[in-house]
Amino acid sequence: MSRRRSPGSEPSEALPPVSSLRAHMGFLLRYYRPYAWQALAALALMIPSSAVSLVLPSLTGDLIDSVLHTVSPEDLSSMAATMGALLLGQAVSGYVVSVTLSRITENVIATLRSDVFGHILRLPMTVFASRRVGDFTSRLSSDLALIQETFSFSILQGIRQSIFLVGSLFVIVTTSWQLTIPIVVGTPILVGVAILLGRKIRALSTATQDALAETSTIAEESLQSISSVKSFVRETFELSRYHDAIRENVRLAVKGARLRALFVTFIIFISFGGIAGVILYGANLIATGAITMGILMAFLMYAMFVAGALGSFAELFGQLQKTLGASQRIKELLDAEPEPAEQSSIVPVLTSVTVKNVTFHYPERPETVVLHDVSLSIKSGERIAFVGESGAGKSTAAALIQRFYEPSQGEVIFNDIPTSRLTLADVRRNVGVVPQDVILFGGTIFDNIRYGNLDATAEDIRQAARSANALQFIESFPEGFNTRVGDRGIKLSGGQRQRVAIARALLKNPSILILDEATSSLDAESEALIQEALERLMVQRTTIIIAHRLSTVRTCDRIYVFEKGSIAEVGTHQELLSIPNGRYAAWCSLQNVNS
């Protein structure tokens, strides 16, 4: 989860347990296994392609020595043809290697992205309660994009430069050990500095990615709640929040850039300082006749290869550190325990619910008890109600019945079967919900109703809309069922969204129905239409009605009155009214609900 850091705070250099290069690379390389032979073939082709570059300095040196010793035009043409053929072969093989590895990486990232998204969907509700949506989307977007960039380009360059470095060093050492001294002295210094700065660069890269995730989270939250933002005239406030997060991201990014720039600058200074030493020392060797001009020029080109490789390693090192931070966050997400995915071959029909001595607290808030020793029984076909003040535990009890959460103590039983013997799919396929705040997907009305049963026919969907009193307003739109509802259903009114949700629930055809304030905050006409549709929906179903408006629960078979996480009163409407100084009776009096 992304965390806000106060300005001036620094990321800790302490890394999580899974921090080694081998562990992170191993996690990512597992996705490359199906393409191992293609990748190895491409890398094998890269070796001769890079070897061509290693031959060119030697050819150039020979050409210079030949010119200085008066070579014939035929020999020059032959050498030019050889160099041209080598360059053409290098270009073709380089193209094949780049395209092959890019295609492999695109497929790998697509698989990884699907795995991450699928894993997120299977995470329990407790994880979603403790994280923000923007944190998940940041993992799917920026973190995976960083991994993609590294494996499609940076790793390829790193391998190519490694071949240049090893090959050039070998040629340099075998050509003139005297000229090799400045390079051999400088290399251990560079390695030592890389080790010292590596952890700091890694920590800053991870902190920068976290800060970037925070900006994504703020933007997503603001846009998802844009109506509230505009209603409260909080555009400036949200912009200020976003600006603060951006500034923190910039501060950390600049700090990391300074550190990487210092590293690169140091490498360039050492590398090209070594080259300068080679030039001065080589000039002296030429003067004494120990080497030729061609050998010195070839040596300098090889030295440039070494310097270029070391310089690219500095940038690659920084990129790799950021990638390791991104892969660490992806791996942590994938390591989170998902909900059990098993499904029964035959889904049982569940019609009764027993909540037995249930106590519940959210894992991230163990000190706050939401439900305490709650017991209730709902028989098949009964219509019961949960009433009480906000925060009394009504919706939490309904969430436990849907198995969004598991009780801290006690158990929930369906048809005398403990939930331990039922899969999550068994329970959730039997439970349908019509919530107060209906969230629709951004597609068409047809797609949103069909979500209740993906195997439904067009006629099934039309019948569900008719039963939900939604057909008339749907057909009044020019595009009918193909009308797009907009993000979260923003193009429909509250009553229209509610009726689409009822149609979706009808299509699911659940045996247990939960109505969570389904008729609140609606005008009289919409409420009447929805109440009529709900009556059709509740026929021959076990129904749980969560309500603040007590006029909607008078006909229920039983009413459970929740207070501070416990059940304070139980009975029918008339029985509860007869309790002296009863809570339910007092609320009915306040709402002018007659007997």
Summary of the structure (lengths in Angstrom):
residues: 595
radius of gyration: 34.7
end to end distance: 51.0
largest distance: 120.2
contacts: 1880
relative contact order: 0.08
helix: 65%
strand: 10%
